[in-house]
């Protein structure tokens, strides 16, 4: 009686290229890759919508009195069209969350990734910014404004740190060019904090409040553009990885799935019904 070995055969619908590499032809792997691509594209679309809303806010007559050079971008939330600013921030948070989840699906990040933790702080910080508006100096400082300020610092520091941690060790992996391209917007985002730090350190000597010593509005807008660019780069990194057939799950997980399928004994056939020989 011929004996067939199943240990060296690839599972149906799966192609192996070595002991540790599996292409995206596995149905479950392909499903994860397709979901990751969809999330990345939805994230890009939401970021585009958010950018349009913020751009329109800079052009409306109702907000013409807000200086793009001197005044904080979050001041738009205190106007009659503040819902547009809040919608843009929420869309940015949602799109960022979708992109980070896509990174999990493609195993470019794991639940234990420190970079993913900082990404979560970025998303949470954006939502807190919406829930607690900035100080309305026409009335005076408020507790909401203080929470808003802290959340802003946490959010805009967390994203670049998270992006750099997620991409800094990817030089030897597939999609390494996209990883490098994603790393630098994160680094550039941190550079925007340099004039803020210098102004704060010089304020006791010059007697000029730090927020008046620099073009705060211009720096904030530059920071926002750079950080949103970092999220866009993360989404493009996901798209680049999945388009090249990078496993959407780790080889170990694929092996476990294949083992589970191959170890299934199937229906039990009584001995009396088995063919002779």
KOLVOVEX-300374 format. One line per 4 residues: their letters; for each residue x negated, y negated, z negated of C-alpha. Coordinates in nm, 3 decimals. Each point is the difference from the previous one (the first is absolute). Layout:
% KOLVOVEX-300374
A = X:Y:Z | ...;
END
This chain:
% KOLVOVEX-300374
XXXX = 0.000:0.000:0.000 | -0.142:-0.337:0.102 | -0.056:-0.245:-0.279 | 0.030:-0.370:0.077;
XXXX = -0.196:-0.248:-0.208 | 0.191:-0.312:-0.090 | -0.268:-0.165:-0.214 | -0.181:-0.159:0.295;
XXXX = 0.306:-0.101:0.198 | 0.122:-0.356:-0.006 | 0.349:-0.063:-0.120 | 0.259:-0.057:0.274;
XXXX = -0.009:-0.352:0.136 | -0.337:-0.070:-0.162 | -0.342:-0.037:0.158 | -0.318:0.041:-0.198;
XXXX = -0.335:-0.149:0.096 | -0.197:0.138:-0.290 | 0.042:0.102:-0.362 | 0.073:-0.355:-0.118;
XXXX = 0.169:-0.165:0.297 | 0.360:0.027:0.112 | 0.154:-0.201:0.278 | 0.343:-0.159:-0.019;
XXXX = 0.169:0.284:0.194 | 0.125:0.154:-0.323 | 0.369:-0.099:-0.018 | -0.025:-0.125:-0.359;
XXXX = -0.319:-0.192:0.072 | 0.152:-0.152:0.312 | 0.307:-0.104:-0.197 | -0.212:-0.180:-0.259;
XXXX = -0.202:-0.170:0.273 | 0.317:-0.113:0.179 | 0.145:-0.135:-0.325 | -0.324:-0.185:-0.074;
XXXX = 0.001:-0.158:0.346 | 0.363:-0.107:-0.040 | -0.073:-0.157:-0.339 | -0.302:-0.183:0.137;
XXXX = 0.197:-0.139:0.293 | 0.289:-0.103:-0.226 | -0.251:-0.172:-0.224 | -0.144:-0.193:0.292;
XXXX = 0.349:-0.103:0.111 | 0.089:-0.121:-0.351 | -0.324:-0.196:-0.026 | 0.078:-0.162:0.333;
XXXX = 0.342:-0.104:-0.127 | -0.151:-0.140:-0.319 | -0.254:-0.200:0.200 | 0.280:-0.149:0.212;
XXXX = 0.195:-0.106:-0.309 | -0.302:-0.170:-0.156 | -0.083:-0.168:0.330 | 0.353:-0.135:0.032;
XXXX = -0.018:-0.139:-0.354 | -0.294:-0.215:0.106 | 0.206:-0.149:0.284 | 0.341:-0.065:-0.158;
XXXX = 0.099:-0.362:-0.074 | 0.110:0.110:-0.350 | -0.356:0.099:-0.085 | -0.184:-0.270:0.192;
XXXX = -0.100:-0.170:-0.326 | -0.208:0.298:-0.115 | -0.366:-0.049:0.086 | -0.166:0.304:0.154;
XXXX = -0.336:-0.132:-0.119 | 0.067:-0.102:-0.360 | 0.308:0.183:-0.124 | 0.046:0.367:-0.086;
XXXX = 0.179:0.218:0.252 | 0.234:0.129:-0.272 | 0.153:-0.347:-0.028 | 0.225:0.099:0.288;
XXXX = 0.185:0.225:-0.247 | 0.123:-0.311:-0.184 | 0.168:-0.149:0.307 | 0.350:0.056:0.138;
XXXX = -0.140:0.258:0.239 | -0.195:0.179:-0.269 | 0.174:0.325:0.095 | -0.215:0.006:0.313;
XXXX = -0.318:-0.006:-0.204 | 0.131:0.268:-0.236 | 0.109:0.219:0.292 | -0.345:-0.032:0.156;
XXXX = -0.173:0.100:-0.323 | 0.234:0.297:-0.055 | -0.055:0.111:0.360 | -0.376:-0.018:-0.056;
XXXX = 0.029:0.208:-0.316 | 0.220:0.259:0.171 | -0.225:0.025:0.305 | -0.306:0.034:-0.222;
XXXX = 0.166:0.281:-0.194 | 0.085:0.178:0.326 | -0.358:-0.026:0.122 | -0.143:0.129:-0.328;
XXXX = 0.237:0.297:0.010 | -0.109:0.067:0.357 | -0.359:0.014:-0.127 | 0.111:0.269:-0.243;
XXXX = 0.161:0.203:0.278 | -0.317:-0.010:0.208 | -0.217:0.074:-0.306 | -0.194:-0.321:0.054;
XXXX = 0.096:-0.057:-0.362 | 0.120:0.222:-0.286 | 0.213:-0.064:-0.305 | -0.322:-0.014:-0.202;
XXXX = -0.161:-0.266:0.220 | -0.102:-0.311:-0.193 | 0.052:-0.197:0.319 | 0.360:0.116:0.014;
XXXX = 0.050:-0.119:-0.358 | -0.115:-0.347:0.098 | 0.230:0.016:0.300 | 0.288:0.069:-0.238;
XXXX = -0.098:-0.304:-0.206 | 0.015:-0.208:0.319 | 0.352:0.120:0.078 | 0.119:-0.047:-0.359;
XXXX = -0.159:-0.344:-0.019 | 0.184:-0.116:0.311 | 0.334:0.109:-0.145 | -0.074:-0.182:-0.326;
XXXX = -0.085:-0.314:0.199 | 0.352:0.009:0.144 | 0.167:0.075:-0.334 | -0.183:-0.283:-0.181;
XXXX = -0.031:-0.320:0.206 | -0.289:-0.240:-0.041 | -0.001:-0.306:-0.226 | 0.236:-0.272:0.117;
XXXX = -0.210:-0.300:-0.098 | 0.297:-0.232:0.055 | 0.140:0.160:-0.316 | -0.314:0.119:-0.175;
XXXX = -0.184:0.325:-0.069 | 0.197:0.314:-0.077 | -0.056:0.357:-0.112 | 0.114:0.121:0.342;
XXXX = -0.267:-0.211:0.160 | -0.267:0.143:-0.227 | 0.103:0.357:0.086 | 0.002:-0.097:0.366;
XXXX = -0.356:-0.130:-0.023 | -0.130:0.313:-0.173 | 0.178:0.227:0.249 | -0.150:-0.197:0.289;
XXXX = -0.354:0.045:-0.132 | 0.055:0.373:-0.062 | 0.155:0.058:0.342 | -0.249:-0.193:0.209;
XXXX = -0.300:0.149:-0.181 | 0.136:0.355:0.003 | 0.060:0.038:0.372 | -0.353:-0.076:0.123;
XXXX = -0.150:0.218:-0.274 | 0.234:0.283:0.092 | -0.072:-0.029:0.372 | -0.375:0.001:-0.055;
XXXX = 0.018:0.303:-0.231 | 0.215:0.195:0.245 | -0.226:-0.064:0.297 | -0.355:-0.032:-0.132;
XXXX = -0.081:0.374:0.010 | 0.159:0.078:0.334 | -0.305:-0.063:0.218 | -0.044:0.370:0.074;
XXXX = 0.364:0.090:0.062 | 0.218:-0.007:0.305 | 0.128:-0.348:0.067 | -0.310:-0.152:-0.162;
XXXX = 0.008:-0.303:0.229 | 0.350:-0.081:-0.116 | -0.112:0.050:-0.360 | -0.284:-0.249:0.044;
XXXX = 0.233:-0.247:0.169 | 0.238:0.032:-0.294 | -0.272:-0.050:-0.261 | -0.099:-0.349:0.115;
XXXX = 0.339:-0.176:-0.032 | -0.002:0.117:-0.362 | -0.346:-0.146:-0.054 | 0.100:-0.323:0.174;
XXXX = 0.303:-0.032:-0.227 | -0.223:-0.005:-0.308 | -0.211:-0.272:0.160 | 0.298:-0.238:-0.014;
XXXX = -0.027:0.003:-0.380 | -0.346:-0.158:0.010 | 0.113:-0.364:0.029 | 0.258:0.058:-0.275;
XXXX = -0.265:0.131:-0.237 | -0.242:-0.282:0.083 | 0.272:-0.264:-0.053 | 0.091:0.150:-0.339;
XXXX = -0.361:0.006:-0.112 | -0.061:-0.358:0.113 | 0.320:-0.146:-0.146 | -0.144:-0.065:-0.351;
XXXX = -0.292:-0.191:0.153 | 0.187:-0.198:0.263 | 0.318:-0.061:-0.198 | 0.205:0.085:0.308;
XXXX = 0.259:0.277:-0.039 | -0.108:0.303:0.201 | 0.321:0.008:0.206 | -0.063:-0.358:0.116;
XXXX = -0.368:0.049:0.075 | 0.073:0.244:0.283 | 0.257:0.028:0.281 | 0.202:0.252:-0.200;
XXXX = 0.279:0.043:0.255 | -0.242:0.064:0.284 | -0.197:0.255:-0.205 | 0.318:0.179:-0.106;
XXXX = 0.122:0.026:0.356 | -0.336:0.126:0.118 | 0.004:0.258:-0.278 | 0.352:0.115:0.092;
XXXX = -0.090:0.037:0.368 | -0.314:0.197:-0.083 | 0.175:0.234:-0.244 | 0.288:0.066:0.237;
XXXX = -0.263:0.074:0.266 | -0.145:0.259:-0.238 | 0.338:0.175:-0.024 | 0.029:-0.012:0.380;
XXXX = -0.345:0.156:0.024 | 0.107:0.279:-0.237 | 0.302:0.072:0.220 | -0.219:0.009:0.311;
XXXX = -0.237:0.235:-0.184 | 0.291:0.240:-0.055 | 0.100:-0.022:0.365 | -0.358:0.060:0.112;
XXXX = -0.034:0.305:-0.226 | 0.323:0.165:0.111 | -0.059:-0.072:0.368 | -0.328:0.193:-0.015;
XXXX = 0.153:0.310:-0.151 | -0.145:-0.052:-0.345 | 0.169:0.243:-0.242 | 0.299:-0.162:-0.166;
XXXX = -0.063:0.227:-0.297 | -0.323:0.131:-0.144 | -0.138:0.330:0.135 | 0.051:0.160:-0.343;
XXXX = 0.371:-0.083:0.007 | 0.030:0.132:0.354 | -0.175:0.323:-0.107 | 0.238:0.038:-0.295;
XXXX = 0.299:-0.046:0.229 | -0.135:0.255:0.247 | -0.076:0.249:-0.278 | 0.351:-0.037:-0.136;
XXXX = 0.146:0.072:0.343 | -0.230:0.296:0.074 | 0.051:0.155:-0.345 | 0.378:0.008:0.042;
XXXX = 0.077:0.373:0.018 | 0.316:-0.056:0.198 | 0.299:0.234:-0.011 | -0.063:0.342:-0.153;
XXXX = 0.060:0.283:0.251 | 0.098:0.336:-0.151 | -0.244:0.281:0.072 | 0.271:0.199:0.175;
XXXX = 0.041:-0.274:0.260 | -0.368:-0.052:0.074 | -0.120:0.127:0.337 | -0.201:0.318:-0.013;
X = -0.376:-0.009:0.062;
END
